[in-house]
Structures are given as C-alpha cells and as structure tokens.
Amino acid sequence: MTDREILSAFTQILRDILFDNSIVLSMETRREDIPRWDSFNYINFVVAVELEFGVKFKVADIESFENVGAIVAETKTILG
C-alpha cells in the first residue's frame, strides 16, 4: 500500500469522525492544524485506523506521533 493510499484512507476516517468533508490531510498535518481534532477525537481516529488496517499501535508510539506522516510510516511498518 502506498503512502498516498494510506493518507487517503486516513483523510476519510477523520472526515467521518469529525463530520467534516472539507478535511484534507497531508503527511505534515498535525492535530492542531485541524479544528476539533482534540485528544478524544485523536483516540477515536487511532482506534478507527487500527480497525481499518488491522494494525495495533504501541501506546508510546501513539503518544509520540508528531504528524500524520509518522502515523502513515508506522502503519506501513506494521503492515510490512
């Protein structure tokens, strides 16, 4: 799976969580760049990504992701 495919799926997941179809994620997007992407919705996003991709992130990773690109990279690593 390519970065672009994962990023597209992440964008749709976050749009669904926040009920906002105007969201466009990039590899550099940070949580604070998206209105209403607070800690509660971040956890919802992470859980939705785990379910969608069949992956499980480590708690330390979840706490240290600096941007969407870091989540994409870890997803790809786990998927192999």
Backbone as XML, in Angstrom:
<?xml version="1.0"?>
<chain id="A" units="angstrom">
  <residue number="1" name="MET">
    <atom name="N" x="0.834" y="-1.167" z="0.000"/>
    <atom name="CA" x="0.000" y="0.000" z="0.000"/>
    <atom name="C" x="0.891" y="1.247" z="0.000"/>
  </residue>
  <residue number="2" name="THR">
    <atom name="N" x="0.540" y="2.229" z="-0.793"/>
    <atom name="CA" x="1.356" y="3.440" z="-0.898"/>
    <atom name="C" x="0.991" y="4.457" z="0.181"/>
  </residue>
  <residue number="3" name="ASP">
    <atom name="N" x="1.901" y="5.404" z="0.377"/>
    <atom name="CA" x="1.628" y="6.492" z="1.320"/>
    <atom name="C" x="0.346" y="7.215" z="0.928"/>
  </residue>
  <residue number="4" name="ARG">
    <atom name="N" x="0.190" y="7.445" z="-0.354"/>
    <atom name="CA" x="-0.982" y="8.179" z="-0.846"/>
    <atom name="C" x="-2.278" y="7.428" z="-0.536"/>
  </residue>
  <residue number="5" name="GLU">
    <atom name="N" x="-2.280" y="6.115" z="-0.703"/>
    <atom name="CA" x="-3.475" y="5.312" z="-0.408"/>
    <atom name="C" x="-3.808" y="5.346" z="1.081"/>
  </residue>
  <residue number="6" name="ILE">
    <atom name="N" x="-2.781" y="5.216" z="1.905"/>
    <atom name="CA" x="-2.992" y="5.269" z="3.350"/>
    <atom name="C" x="-3.480" y="6.650" z="3.762"/>
  </residue>
  <residue number="7" name="LEU">
    <atom name="N" x="-2.850" y="7.690" z="3.225"/>
    <atom name="CA" x="-3.241" y="9.058" z="3.535"/>
    <atom name="C" x="-4.689" y="9.323" z="3.130"/>
  </residue>
  <residue number="8" name="SER">
    <atom name="N" x="-5.091" y="8.803" z="1.995"/>
    <atom name="CA" x="-6.472" y="8.957" z="1.532"/>
    <atom name="C" x="-7.442" y="8.283" z="2.502"/>
  </residue>
  <residue number="9" name="ALA">
    <atom name="N" x="-7.100" y="7.097" z="2.947"/>
    <atom name="CA" x="-7.946" y="6.385" z="3.911"/>
    <atom name="C" x="-7.995" y="7.135" z="5.241"/>
  </residue>
  <residue number="10" name="PHE">
    <atom name="N" x="-6.861" y="7.648" z="5.698"/>
    <atom name="CA" x="-6.814" y="8.428" z="6.938"/>
    <atom name="C" x="-7.703" y="9.664" z="6.821"/>
  </residue>
  <residue number="11" name="THR">
    <atom name="N" x="-7.640" y="10.322" z="5.672"/>
    <atom name="CA" x="-8.459" y="11.518" z="5.452"/>
    <atom name="C" x="-9.936" y="11.181" z="5.586"/>
  </residue>
  <residue number="12" name="GLN">
    <atom name="N" x="-10.348" y="10.079" z="4.978"/>
    <atom name="CA" x="-11.756" y="9.697" z="5.047"/>
    <atom name="C" x="-12.164" y="9.325" z="6.467"/>
  </residue>
  <residue number="13" name="ILE">
    <atom name="N" x="-11.287" y="8.637" z="7.171"/>
    <atom name="CA" x="-11.575" y="8.275" z="8.564"/>
    <atom name="C" x="-11.788" y="9.529" z="9.401"/>
  </residue>
  <residue number="14" name="LEU">
    <atom name="N" x="-10.884" y="10.502" z="9.276"/>
    <atom name="CA" x="-11.015" y="11.719" z="10.082"/>
    <atom name="C" x="-12.239" y="12.530" z="9.663"/>
  </residue>
  <residue number="15" name="ARG">
    <atom name="N" x="-12.527" y="12.570" z="8.372"/>
    <atom name="CA" x="-13.743" y="13.252" z="7.906"/>
    <atom name="C" x="-14.980" y="12.646" z="8.562"/>
  </residue>
  <residue number="16" name="ASP">
    <atom name="N" x="-15.013" y="11.330" z="8.622"/>
    <atom name="CA" x="-16.159" y="10.637" z="9.227"/>
    <atom name="C" x="-16.267" y="10.927" z="10.721"/>
  </residue>
  <residue number="17" name="ILE">
    <atom name="N" x="-15.145" y="10.946" z="11.409"/>
    <atom name="CA" x="-15.148" y="11.193" z="12.855"/>
    <atom name="C" x="-15.597" y="12.616" z="13.171"/>
  </residue>
  <residue number="18" name="LEU">
    <atom name="N" x="-15.090" y="13.575" z="12.404"/>
    <atom name="CA" x="-15.378" y="14.981" z="12.679"/>
    <atom name="C" x="-16.560" y="15.526" z="11.879"/>
  </residue>
  <residue number="19" name="PHE">
    <atom name="N" x="-17.156" y="14.681" z="11.048"/>
    <atom name="CA" x="-18.282" y="15.101" z="10.203"/>
    <atom name="C" x="-17.924" y="16.353" z="9.408"/>
  </residue>
  <residue number="20" name="ASP">
    <atom name="N" x="-16.757" y="16.292" z="8.746"/>
    <atom name="CA" x="-16.262" y="17.450" z="8.003"/>
    <atom name="C" x="-15.581" y="16.973" z="6.719"/>
  </residue>
  <residue number="21" name="ASN">
    <atom name="N" x="-16.295" y="17.052" z="5.616"/>
    <atom name="CA" x="-15.756" y="16.588" z="4.335"/>
    <atom name="C" x="-14.744" y="17.545" z="3.716"/>
  </residue>
  <residue number="22" name="SER">
    <atom name="N" x="-14.492" y="18.668" z="4.357"/>
    <atom name="CA" x="-13.505" y="19.607" z="3.814"/>
    <atom name="C" x="-12.081" y="19.280" z="4.267"/>
  </residue>
  <residue number="23" name="ILE">
    <atom name="N" x="-11.922" y="18.343" z="5.182"/>
    <atom name="CA" x="-10.592" y="17.988" z="5.700"/>
    <atom name="C" x="-9.755" y="17.337" z="4.605"/>
  </residue>
  <residue number="24" name="VAL">
    <atom name="N" x="-8.531" y="17.831" z="4.475"/>
    <atom name="CA" x="-7.554" y="17.232" z="3.560"/>
    <atom name="C" x="-6.260" y="17.078" z="4.349"/>
  </residue>
  <residue number="25" name="LEU">
    <atom name="N" x="-5.882" y="15.844" z="4.615"/>
    <atom name="CA" x="-4.655" y="15.586" z="5.362"/>
    <atom name="C" x="-3.462" y="15.523" z="4.420"/>
  </residue>
  <residue number="26" name="SER">
    <atom name="N" x="-2.318" y="15.951" z="4.932"/>
    <atom name="CA" x="-1.042" y="15.780" z="4.245"/>
    <atom name="C" x="-0.107" y="15.060" z="5.209"/>
  </residue>
  <residue number="27" name="MET">
    <atom name="N" x="1.038" y="14.676" z="4.737"/>
    <atom name="CA" x="1.992" y="13.992" z="5.600"/>
    <atom name="C" x="2.468" y="14.914" z="6.734"/>
  </residue>
  <residue number="28" name="GLU">
    <atom name="N" x="2.407" y="16.220" z="6.528"/>
    <atom name="CA" x="2.876" y="17.180" z="7.511"/>
    <atom name="C" x="1.786" y="17.645" z="8.468"/>
  </residue>
  <residue number="29" name="THR">
    <atom name="N" x="0.529" y="17.269" z="8.230"/>
    <atom name="CA" x="-0.573" y="17.727" z="9.076"/>
    <atom name="C" x="-0.364" y="17.291" z="10.515"/>
  </residue>
  <residue number="30" name="ARG">
    <atom name="N" x="-0.569" y="18.250" z="11.412"/>
    <atom name="CA" x="-0.512" y="17.988" z="12.854"/>
    <atom name="C" x="-1.918" y="18.143" z="13.419"/>
  </residue>
  <residue number="31" name="ARG">
    <atom name="N" x="-2.177" y="17.525" z="14.550"/>
    <atom name="CA" x="-3.521" y="17.605" z="15.138"/>
    <atom name="C" x="-3.994" y="19.035" z="15.314"/>
  </residue>
  <residue number="32" name="GLU">
    <atom name="N" x="-3.099" y="19.893" z="15.752"/>
    <atom name="CA" x="-3.508" y="21.275" z="15.998"/>
    <atom name="C" x="-3.865" y="22.031" z="14.715"/>
  </residue>
  <residue number="33" name="ASP">
    <atom name="N" x="-3.559" y="21.463" z="13.559"/>
    <atom name="CA" x="-3.916" y="22.085" z="12.280"/>
    <atom name="C" x="-5.393" y="21.888" z="11.921"/>
  </residue>
  <residue number="34" name="ILE">
    <atom name="N" x="-6.039" y="20.922" z="12.575"/>
    <atom name="CA" x="-7.422" y="20.574" z="12.242"/>
    <atom name="C" x="-8.337" y="20.962" z="13.408"/>
  </residue>
  <residue number="35" name="PRO">
    <atom name="N" x="-9.276" y="21.886" z="13.154"/>
    <atom name="CA" x="-10.209" y="22.256" z="14.212"/>
    <atom name="C" x="-10.969" y="21.020" z="14.725"/>
  </residue>
  <residue number="36" name="ARG">
    <atom name="N" x="-11.146" y="20.950" z="16.023"/>
    <atom name="CA" x="-11.898" y="19.885" z="16.709"/>
    <atom name="C" x="-11.150" y="18.545" z="16.761"/>
  </residue>
  <residue number="37" name="TRP">
    <atom name="N" x="-9.898" y="18.475" z="16.279"/>
    <atom name="CA" x="-9.146" y="17.228" z="16.393"/>
    <atom name="C" x="-8.435" y="17.245" z="17.745"/>
  </residue>
  <residue number="38" name="ASP">
    <atom name="N" x="-9.241" y="17.103" z="18.783"/>
    <atom name="CA" x="-8.742" y="17.130" z="20.145"/>
    <atom name="C" x="-8.271" y="15.734" z="20.564"/>
  </residue>
  <residue number="39" name="SER">
    <atom name="N" x="-7.891" y="15.596" z="21.817"/>
    <atom name="CA" x="-7.351" y="14.312" z="22.288"/>
    <atom name="C" x="-8.388" y="13.192" z="22.209"/>
  </residue>
  <residue number="40" name="PHE">
    <atom name="N" x="-9.636" y="13.497" z="22.498"/>
    <atom name="CA" x="-10.692" y="12.483" z="22.410"/>
    <atom name="C" x="-10.849" y="11.994" z="20.973"/>
  </residue>
  <residue number="41" name="ASN">
    <atom name="N" x="-10.918" y="12.924" z="20.031"/>
    <atom name="CA" x="-11.066" y="12.534" z="18.627"/>
    <atom name="C" x="-9.796" y="11.909" z="18.065"/>
  </residue>
  <residue number="42" name="TYR">
    <atom name="N" x="-8.652" y="12.240" z="18.646"/>
    <atom name="CA" x="-7.405" y="11.594" z="18.244"/>
    <atom name="C" x="-7.451" y="10.105" z="18.597"/>
  </residue>
  <residue number="43" name="ILE">
    <atom name="N" x="-7.910" y="9.789" z="19.788"/>
    <atom name="CA" x="-8.034" y="8.382" z="20.186"/>
    <atom name="C" x="-9.045" y="7.672" z="19.292"/>
  </residue>
  <residue number="44" name="ASN">
    <atom name="N" x="-10.165" y="8.323" z="19.009"/>
    <atom name="CA" x="-11.144" y="7.736" z="18.076"/>
    <atom name="C" x="-10.515" y="7.467" z="16.713"/>
  </residue>
  <residue number="45" name="PHE">
    <atom name="N" x="-9.702" y="8.405" z="16.240"/>
    <atom name="CA" x="-9.011" y="8.254" z="14.963"/>
    <atom name="C" x="-8.052" y="7.061" z="15.003"/>
  </residue>
  <residue number="46" name="VAL">
    <atom name="N" x="-7.246" y="6.979" z="16.035"/>
    <atom name="CA" x="-6.269" y="5.889" z="16.156"/>
    <atom name="C" x="-6.978" y="4.531" z="16.183"/>
  </residue>
  <residue number="47" name="VAL">
    <atom name="N" x="-8.038" y="4.429" z="16.954"/>
    <atom name="CA" x="-8.792" y="3.170" z="17.032"/>
    <atom name="C" x="-9.393" y="2.831" z="15.664"/>
  </residue>
  <residue number="48" name="ALA">
    <atom name="N" x="-9.935" y="3.830" z="14.982"/>
    <atom name="CA" x="-10.514" y="3.594" z="13.655"/>
    <atom name="C" x="-9.453" y="3.144" z="12.662"/>
  </residue>
  <residue number="49" name="VAL">
    <atom name="N" x="-8.269" y="3.727" z="12.731"/>
    <atom name="CA" x="-7.156" y="3.315" z="11.853"/>
    <atom name="C" x="-6.761" y="1.872" z="12.168"/>
  </residue>
  <residue number="50" name="GLU">
    <atom name="N" x="-6.643" y="1.559" z="13.442"/>
    <atom name="CA" x="-6.284" y="0.191" z="13.828"/>
    <atom name="C" x="-7.301" y="-0.815" z="13.286"/>
  </residue>
  <residue number="51" name="LEU">
    <atom name="N" x="-8.575" y="-0.498" z="13.400"/>
    <atom name="CA" x="-9.623" y="-1.401" z="12.906"/>
    <atom name="C" x="-9.605" y="-1.499" z="11.380"/>
  </residue>
  <residue number="52" name="GLU">
    <atom name="N" x="-9.462" y="-0.372" z="10.721"/>
    <atom name="CA" x="-9.480" y="-0.341" z="9.250"/>
    <atom name="C" x="-8.308" y="-1.100" z="8.641"/>
  </residue>
  <residue number="53" name="PHE">
    <atom name="N" x="-7.133" y="-0.961" z="9.245"/>
    <atom name="CA" x="-5.926" y="-1.552" z="8.672"/>
    <atom name="C" x="-5.496" y="-2.844" z="9.357"/>
  </residue>
  <residue number="54" name="GLY">
    <atom name="N" x="-6.176" y="-3.215" z="10.429"/>
    <atom name="CA" x="-5.809" y="-4.434" z="11.134"/>
    <atom name="C" x="-4.449" y="-4.340" z="11.797"/>
  </residue>
  <residue number="55" name="VAL">
    <atom name="N" x="-4.125" y="-3.164" z="12.309"/>
    <atom name="CA" x="-2.851" y="-2.940" z="12.980"/>
    <atom name="C" x="-3.107" y="-2.590" z="14.440"/>
  </residue>
  <residue number="56" name="LYS">
    <atom name="N" x="-2.055" y="-2.634" z="15.231"/>
    <atom name="CA" x="-2.139" y="-2.250" z="16.641"/>
    <atom name="C" x="-0.907" y="-1.412" z="16.955"/>
  </residue>
  <residue number="57" name="PHE">
    <atom name="N" x="-1.128" y="-0.153" z="17.321"/>
    <atom name="CA" x="-0.021" y="0.727" z="17.663"/>
    <atom name="C" x="0.341" y="0.571" z="19.136"/>
  </residue>
  <residue number="58" name="LYS">
    <atom name="N" x="1.610" y="0.766" z="19.449"/>
    <atom name="CA" x="2.064" y="0.782" z="20.836"/>
    <atom name="C" x="1.666" y="2.127" z="21.448"/>
  </residue>
  <residue number="59" name="VAL">
    <atom name="N" x="1.352" y="2.112" z="22.725"/>
    <atom name="CA" x="0.941" y="3.336" z="23.410"/>
    <atom name="C" x="2.021" y="4.413" z="23.271"/>
  </residue>
  <residue number="60" name="ALA">
    <atom name="N" x="3.277" y="4.037" z="23.420"/>
    <atom name="CA" x="4.366" y="5.014" z="23.293"/>
    <atom name="C" x="4.373" y="5.653" z="21.910"/>
  </residue>
  <residue number="61" name="ASP">
    <atom name="N" x="4.059" y="4.866" z="20.876"/>
    <atom name="CA" x="4.004" y="5.414" z="19.518"/>
    <atom name="C" x="2.851" y="6.399" z="19.384"/>
  </residue>
  <residue number="62" name="ILE">
    <atom name="N" x="1.697" y="6.020" z="19.898"/>
    <atom name="CA" x="0.514" y="6.883" z="19.811"/>
    <atom name="C" x="0.801" y="8.236" z="20.453"/>
  </residue>
  <residue number="63" name="GLU">
    <atom name="N" x="1.482" y="8.216" z="21.567"/>
    <atom name="CA" x="1.796" y="9.448" z="22.278"/>
    <atom name="C" x="2.881" y="10.274" z="21.589"/>
  </residue>
  <residue number="64" name="SER">
    <atom name="N" x="3.682" y="9.642" z="20.725"/>
    <atom name="CA" x="4.814" y="10.362" z="20.136"/>
    <atom name="C" x="4.628" y="10.757" z="18.666"/>
  </residue>
  <residue number="65" name="PHE">
    <atom name="N" x="3.546" y="10.327" z="18.025"/>
    <atom name="CA" x="3.343" y="10.701" z="16.628"/>
    <atom name="C" x="3.306" y="12.225" z="16.512"/>
  </residue>
  <residue number="66" name="GLU">
    <atom name="N" x="4.217" y="12.786" z="15.721"/>
    <atom name="CA" x="4.297" y="14.235" z="15.583"/>
    <atom name="C" x="3.376" y="14.779" z="14.502"/>
  </residue>
  <residue number="67" name="ASN">
    <atom name="N" x="3.096" y="13.937" z="13.509"/>
    <atom name="CA" x="2.229" y="14.380" z="12.416"/>
    <atom name="C" x="1.617" y="13.150" z="11.739"/>
  </residue>
  <residue number="68" name="VAL">
    <atom name="N" x="0.773" y="13.391" z="10.771"/>
    <atom name="CA" x="0.097" y="12.288" z="10.080"/>
    <atom name="C" x="1.112" y="11.395" z="9.367"/>
  </residue>
  <residue number="69" name="GLY">
    <atom name="N" x="2.174" y="11.987" z="8.837"/>
    <atom name="CA" x="3.205" y="11.201" z="8.163"/>
    <atom name="C" x="3.814" y="10.138" z="9.063"/>
  </residue>
  <residue number="70" name="ALA">
    <atom name="N" x="3.981" y="10.450" z="10.343"/>
    <atom name="CA" x="4.518" y="9.476" z="11.294"/>
    <atom name="C" x="3.552" y="8.311" z="11.481"/>
  </residue>
  <residue number="71" name="ILE">
    <atom name="N" x="2.258" y="8.595" z="11.466"/>
    <atom name="CA" x="1.255" y="7.531" z="11.602"/>
    <atom name="C" x="1.230" y="6.669" z="10.343"/>
  </residue>
  <residue number="72" name="VAL">
    <atom name="N" x="1.342" y="7.317" z="9.193"/>
    <atom name="CA" x="1.411" y="6.581" z="7.917"/>
    <atom name="C" x="2.626" y="5.661" z="7.922"/>
  </residue>
  <residue number="73" name="ALA">
    <atom name="N" x="3.769" y="6.185" z="8.311"/>
    <atom name="CA" x="5.017" y="5.401" z="8.313"/>
    <atom name="C" x="4.906" y="4.193" z="9.249"/>
  </residue>
  <residue number="74" name="GLU">
    <atom name="N" x="4.353" y="4.388" z="10.441"/>
    <atom name="CA" x="4.217" y="3.283" z="11.390"/>
    <atom name="C" x="3.206" y="2.252" z="10.883"/>
  </residue>
  <residue number="75" name="THR">
    <atom name="N" x="2.154" y="2.718" z="10.249"/>
    <atom name="CA" x="1.167" y="1.797" z="9.664"/>
    <atom name="C" x="1.832" y="0.916" z="8.621"/>
  </residue>
  <residue number="76" name="LYS">
    <atom name="N" x="2.642" y="1.537" z="7.754"/>
    <atom name="CA" x="3.342" y="0.771" z="6.714"/>
    <atom name="C" x="4.321" y="-0.220" z="7.333"/>
  </residue>
  <residue number="77" name="THR">
    <atom name="N" x="5.013" y="0.187" z="8.388"/>
    <atom name="CA" x="5.961" y="-0.706" z="9.057"/>
    <atom name="C" x="5.243" y="-1.934" z="9.612"/>
  </residue>
  <residue number="78" name="ILE">
    <atom name="N" x="4.127" y="-1.692" z="10.267"/>
    <atom name="CA" x="3.374" y="-2.805" z="10.865"/>
    <atom name="C" x="2.818" y="-3.731" z="9.773"/>
  </residue>
  <residue number="79" name="LEU">
    <atom name="N" x="2.332" y="-3.133" z="8.700"/>
    <atom name="CA" x="1.767" y="-3.941" z="7.605"/>
    <atom name="C" x="2.831" y="-4.755" z="6.890"/>
  </residue>
  <residue number="80" name="GLY">
    <atom name="N" x="4.078" y="-4.270" z="6.975"/>
    <atom name="CA" x="5.180" y="-4.978" z="6.328"/>
    <atom name="C" x="5.296" y="-4.578" z="4.932"/>
  </residue>
</chain>
